[in-house]
């Protein structure tokens, strides 16, 4: 086998500093797959410098047109797409997202094969590559940063100003000023696991859901809430997780029991539009509504957290929700407001760590199929377009790109 992979520079604005394969992971991949050559497109913004790649013997150049496969992270600007190539990146097109309609049209027009990381799954349908863990890690950290600023307790250095996770952990000692608050973390997937990882490393005690609800503590504590802890079937029948995922409209929220005891909410649970909201805007005006800080890590605008009326940015991560008016205000503008962090690209704040994690998954879970025979269909299932045509699995996107298909 003789094959070349090109790591493209990120062209989306705002710029993303992550990379699919770090310098060390490139060397590892080349050693693991004889005949593979990885070429790196020069980039001034990548978290790993051109020189770091060169130092390990990798070629860095501007022109990647000779490469067989091109790998990026975020959507590729349409004017940078090279005809006839195979691309891997997060395209955000399978839900017919309006912002990326033209991107998929250009993919088809330029006879490109598009493989989407988000669609790479195992036989059980579980995603095999994702940045979710670092979304949770940074999200939980940002939530505690926001809580500290809101209450004037401490001032953590923003995650994006930290060199890496080791640097971020140096900030944890400031958390000693945290009072005996209760934190609820929703979810059980990669994102939630990342959040729990940070809370555990901070030395914050984990308690059972029962103790969280009914006991008082002199130290900060957290509880992990799974879907069954804050939802129930409308017909009164016993909880069924599989049924909840298949028919979320048949369930209603019981999160109201957590409202009087929760100070900080870290929302990490996947949410389906047909599923119940955690609470309503009217609930925020209840006298016993205690949540004053929210880290909406999943960042579903107008989703499970009704106060998430917009996303925020790394530069300005927080905003306030005024329960009395239902309007958004500047962060930390009044004590009675709910202060919320809803950054929608959290892994970008620790790009070196997130890239190392992602590269590990690519080498272990994807490259054997991409560079092999793909007998398990892993790559095939994630291929939206092949040589300029929508694959059978994604024919439902035909109306989304209709003017190109009909041209």
LUMKOL-295522 format. One record per residue (C-alpha): chain; residue number from 1; x, y, z. Coordinates in pm, whole numbers, plus 50000, padded with zeros to 5 digits. Layout:
! LUMKOL-295522
 chain resi     x     y     z
     A  NUM     X     Y     Z
...
This chain:
! LUMKOL-295522
 chain resi     x     y     z
     A    1 50000 50000 50000
     A    2 50122 50347 49913
     A    3 49891 50623 50031
     A    4 49926 50983 50142
     A    5 49718 51173 50395
     A    6 49730 51551 50408
     A    7 49645 51741 50726
     A    8 49477 52060 50602
     A    9 49494 52393 50778
     A   10 49166 52504 50934
     A   11 48998 52773 50727
     A   12 48676 52834 50917
     A   13 48624 53157 51111
     A   14 48671 53183 51405
     A   15 48988 52976 51358
     A   16 49012 52633 51521
     A   17 49348 52531 51668
     A   18 49278 52157 51681
     A   19 49428 51901 51442
     A   20 49325 51540 51366
     A   21 49676 51403 51425
     A   22 49947 51555 51645
     A   23 50314 51524 51537
     A   24 50373 51215 51753
     A   25 50048 51055 51632
     A   26 50157 51112 51269
     A   27 50481 50924 51334
     A   28 50290 50646 51512
     A   29 50042 50614 51224
     A   30 50318 50594 50964
     A   31 50489 50321 51166
     A   32 50165 50126 51213
     A   33 50062 50140 50845
     A   34 50356 50070 50611
     A   35 50339 50275 50291
     A   36 50147 50558 50457
     A   37 50290 50907 50423
     A   38 50143 51202 50615
     A   39 50199 51554 50486
     A   40 50109 51864 50686
     A   41 49980 52188 50537
     A   42 50153 52486 50698
     A   43 49935 52678 50943
     A   44 49998 52985 51160
     A   45 49711 52910 51400
     A   46 49736 52536 51472
     A   47 49812 52450 51837
     A   48 50102 52236 51717
     A   49 50346 52449 51517
     A   50 50485 52363 51175
     A   51 50825 52324 51339
     A   52 50694 52061 51583
     A   53 50595 51848 51282
     A   54 50925 51914 51103
     A   55 51119 51820 51417
     A   56 50977 51466 51388
     A   57 51065 51436 51021
     A   58 50727 51519 50872
     A   59 50697 51720 50553
     A   60 50522 52058 50588
     A   61 50412 52240 50274
     A   62 50134 52462 50138
     A   63 50014 52248 49845
     A   64 49837 51923 49936
     A   65 49687 51857 49593
     A   66 49904 51545 49548
     A   67 49763 51377 49863
     A   68 49508 51097 49833
     A   69 49310 51178 50150
     A   70 49268 51518 50316
     A   71 49185 51543 50688
     A   72 49067 51847 50879
     A   73 48851 51917 51183
     A   74 48581 52175 51106
     A   75 48395 52249 50781
     A   76 48621 52331 50487
     A   77 48546 52667 50317
     A   78 48395 52592 49975
     A   79 48663 52786 49787
     A   80 48932 52564 49945
     A   81 48784 52230 49836
     A   82 49000 52039 49586
     A   83 48809 51850 49315
     A   84 48818 51472 49313
     A   85 48965 51431 49664
     A   86 48853 51225 49963
     A   87 48792 51443 50269
     A   88 48737 51367 50638
     A   89 48598 51644 50860
     A   90 48291 51740 51064
     A   91 48061 51863 50787
     A   92 47745 51933 50992
     A   93 47522 51857 50693
     A   94 47331 51538 50781
     A   95 47062 51730 50971
     A   96 47023 51960 50668
     A   97 47188 52249 50851
     A   98 47118 52561 50640
     A   99 47464 52710 50699
     A  100 47638 52417 50528
     A  101 47402 52356 50238
     A  102 47638 52520 49990
     A  103 47927 52314 50127
     A  104 47756 51985 50038
     A  105 47653 52124 49700
     A  106 48018 52202 49622
     A  107 48126 51858 49743
     A  108 47892 51702 49486
     A  109 47982 51947 49211
     A  110 48356 51881 49257
     A  111 48324 51500 49257
     A  112 48449 51478 49616
     A  113 48417 51181 49850
     A  114 48308 51309 50194
     A  115 48351 51102 50510
     A  116 48208 51266 50824
     A  117 48373 51193 51161
     A  118 48038 51233 51336
     A  119 47899 50936 51144
     A  120 48182 50692 51219
     A  121 48021 50424 51437
     A  122 48078 50067 51554
     A  123 47840 49776 51493
     A  124 47627 49889 51788
     A  125 47579 50234 51635
     A  126 47803 50406 51892
     A  127 48030 50689 51777
     A  128 48397 50592 51775
     A  129 48564 50934 51739
     A  130 48457 51253 51914
     A  131 48580 51554 52107
     A  132 48306 51509 52368
     A  133 48534 51427 52660
     A  134 48709 51762 52633
     A  135 48379 51945 52592
     A  136 48289 51804 52934
     A  137 48628 51877 53087
     A  138 48632 52240 52976
     A  139 48257 52281 53037
     A  140 48275 52176 53402
     A  141 48583 52393 53456
     A  142 48408 52690 53294
     A  143 48102 52630 53509
     A  144 48307 52658 53828
     A  145 48498 52955 53686
     A  146 48162 53126 53620
     A  147 48031 53041 53968
     A  148 48345 53184 54131
     A  149 48324 53507 53935
     A  150 47952 53548 53999
     A  151 47999 53520 54376
     A  152 48337 53691 54400
     A  153 48499 53378 54549
     A  154 48801 53327 54323
     A  155 48920 53406 53972
     A  156 49029 53105 53768
     A  157 49239 53150 53455
     A  158 49021 53074 53150
     A  159 49090 52732 53001
     A  160 49189 52881 52665
     A  161 49471 53071 52836
     A  162 49612 52745 52977
     A  163 49884 52571 52777
     A  164 49722 52233 52838
     A  165 49527 52038 53099
     A  166 49826 52015 53334
     A  167 49842 52393 53334
     A  168 49467 52412 53395
     A  169 49496 52182 53695
     A  170 49730 52434 53859
     A  171 49421 52652 53899
     A  172 49233 52391 54100
     A  173 49388 52492 54434
     A  174 49186 52815 54418
     A  175 48872 52603 54457
     A  176 48935 52577 54834
     A  177 48721 52889 54867
     A  178 48419 52704 54728
     A  179 48138 52682 54989
     A  180 47909 52384 55053
     A  181 47716 52409 54726
     A  182 47544 52131 54534
     A  183 47623 52064 54168
     A  184 47413 51851 53935
     A  185 47575 51693 53628
     A  186 47328 51552 53374
     A  187 47418 51274 53132
     A  188 47623 50956 53114
     A  189 47809 50977 52784
     A  190 48154 51105 52685
     A  191 48069 51466 52767
     A  192 47941 51385 53117
     A  193 48241 51160 53184
     A  194 48472 51449 53099
     A  195 48288 51676 53342
     A  196 48303 51416 53620
     A  197 48675 51373 53556
     A  198 48735 51742 53633
     A  199 48515 51750 53942
     A  200 48692 51441 54078
     A  201 49036 51592 54011
     A  202 48924 51909 54189
     A  203 48853 51695 54494
     A  204 48480 51765 54493
     A  205 48290 51488 54668
     A  206 48046 51274 54472
     A  207 47723 51175 54648
     A  208 47425 50958 54560
     A  209 47114 51115 54408
     A  210 46921 51038 54728
     A  211 47178 51206 54953
     A  212 47198 51499 54712
     A  213 46824 51554 54740
     A  214 46775 51501 55112
     A  215 47099 51569 55302
     A  216 47289 51890 55376
     A  217 47667 51912 55346
     A  218 47937 52144 55478
     A  219 48149 52092 55168
     A  220 48079 52120 54792
     A  221 47929 51802 54647
     A  222 47800 51682 54313
     A  223 47566 51413 54185
     A  224 47547 51259 53841
     A  225 47190 51254 53714
     A  226 47090 51002 53449
     A  227 46776 51036 53236
     A  228 46579 50812 53472
     A  229 46659 51045 53764
     A  230 46473 51341 53615
     A  231 46218 51195 53371
     A  232 45925 50955 53401
     A  233 45673 50792 53170
     A  234 45350 50981 53132
     A  235 45149 50656 53154
     A  236 45302 50568 53491
     A  237 45468 50248 53369
     A  238 45817 50144 53477
     A  239 46119 50330 53337
     A  240 46264 50191 53013
     A  241 46585 50357 52889
     A  242 46560 50217 52537
     A  243 46198 50325 52511
     A  244 46291 50674 52636
     A  245 46546 50711 52355
     A  246 46297 50581 52097
     A  247 45990 50771 52221
     A  248 46102 51070 52432
     A  249 45767 51239 52368
     A  250 45603 50980 52599
     A  251 45796 51112 52899
     A  252 45776 51415 53127
     A  253 46035 51593 53338
     A  254 46066 51540 53714
     A  255 46363 51776 53739
     A  256 46153 52008 53958
     A  257 46265 51811 54266
     A  258 46625 51918 54198
     A  259 46546 52290 54159
     A  260 46534 52374 54535
     A  261 46866 52202 54614
     A  262 47091 52274 54314
     A  263 47322 52575 54298
     A  264 47522 52491 53986
     A  265 47387 52289 53693
     A  266 47632 52129 53447
     A  267 47419 52007 53156
     A  268 47595 51731 52960
     A  269 47306 51508 52852
     A  270 47219 51454 52487
     A  271 46875 51605 52422
     A  272 46618 51514 52158
     A  273 46378 51792 52047
     A  274 46083 51567 52139
     A  275 46214 51511 52492
     A  276 46093 51715 52793
     A  277 46269 52035 52901
     A  278 46449 52017 53234
     A  279 46245 52312 53361
     A  280 46046 52605 53225
     A  281 46114 52977 53224
     A  282 45821 53009 53466
     A  283 46003 52772 53704
     A  284 46292 53020 53728
     A  285 46054 53259 53907
     A  286 45962 53005 54174
     A  287 46069 53117 54525
     A  288 46250 52785 54576
     A  289 46441 52791 54244
     A  290 46800 52783 54370
     A  291 47006 52738 54049
     A  292 47203 53058 53995
     A  293 47477 52932 53761
     A  294 47441 52703 53458
     A  295 47709 52546 53239
     A  296 47515 52431 52933
     A  297 47788 52210 52789
     A  298 47560 52057 52524
     A  299 47461 52409 52421
     A  300 47128 52332 52257
     A  301 46988 52679 52185
     A  302 46617 52680 52280
     A  303 46668 52320 52392
     A  304 46659 52134 52723
     A  305 46770 52445 52916
     A  306 46513 52718 52831
     A  307 46749 52996 52945
     A  308 46992 52902 52665
     A  309 46854 53155 52420
     A  310 47187 53187 52242
     A  311 47534 53037 52247
     A  312 47833 53227 52385
     A  313 48194 53255 52272
     A  314 48533 53163 52416
     A  315 48613 53535 52439
     A  316 48282 53617 52615
     A  317 48169 53285 52764
     A  318 47893 53398 53001
     A  319 47567 53591 52995
     A  320 47287 53652 53244
     A  321 46923 53547 53226
     A  322 46684 53772 53413
     A  323 46399 53556 53552
     A  324 46176 53858 53612
     A  325 46182 53975 53248
     A  326 46287 53661 53061
     A  327 46554 53868 52888
     A  328 46927 53814 52853
     A  329 47163 54067 53012
     A  330 47537 54116 53047
     A  331 47716 53857 53259
     A  332 47726 53919 53634
     A  333 47499 54224 53602
     A  334 47281 54148 53907
     A  335 47282 53889 54184
     A  336 46922 53779 54119
     A  337 47002 53675 53762
     A  338 47098 53326 53649
     A  339 47449 53339 53502
     A  340 47507 53095 53217
     A  341 47802 52962 53020
     A  342 47700 52825 52678
     A  343 48015 52810 52465
     A  344 47948 52589 52162
     A  345 48311 52495 52078
     A  346 48453 52406 52421
     A  347 48722 52155 52309
     A  348 48893 52442 52123
     A  349 48994 52582 52463
     A  350 49235 52292 52525
     A  351 49330 52218 52164
     A  352 49652 52025 52229
     A  353 49490 51781 52474
     A  354 49177 51747 52261
     A  355 49387 51677 51950
     A  356 49591 51407 52128
     A  357 49271 51236 52242
     A  358 49114 51254 51896
     A  359 49428 51125 51724
     A  360 49437 50824 51955
     A  361 49080 50738 51851
     A  362 49160 50785 51481
     A  363 49461 50552 51489
     A  364 49287 50283 51692
     A  365 48934 50296 51556
     A  366 48934 50452 51208
     A  367 49262 50416 51019
     A  368 49247 50033 51015
     A  369 48918 50061 50822
     A  370 49013 50365 50614
     A  371 49343 50212 50503
     A  372 49219 49851 50498
     A  373 48927 49673 50333
     A  374 48657 49822 50561
     A  375 48488 49482 50588
     A  376 48289 49608 50887
     A  377 48152 49902 50685
     A  378 48273 50161 50936
     A  379 48391 50406 50668
     A  380 48109 50319 50430
     A  381 47844 50412 50690
     A  382 48009 50751 50739
     A  383 48048 50832 50367
     A  384 47791 51098 50277
     A  385 47910 51142 49918
     A  386 48122 50922 49695
     A  387 48288 51075 49390
     A  388 48029 51350 49371
     A  389 47716 51143 49436
     A  390 47514 51102 49754
     A  391 47547 50746 49884
     A  392 47235 50536 49933
     A  393 47231 50593 50309
     A  394 47218 50971 50264
     A  395 46980 50998 49968
     A  396 46741 51186 50198
     A  397 46970 51488 50151
     A  398 46879 51509 49780
     A  399 46621 51785 49835
     A  400 46872 51973 50055
     A  401 47108 52001 49757
     A  402 46838 51989 49488
     A  403 46966 52253 49246
     A  404 47298 52067 49210
     A  405 47136 51725 49178
     A  406 46905 51854 48904
     A  407 47170 52059 48724
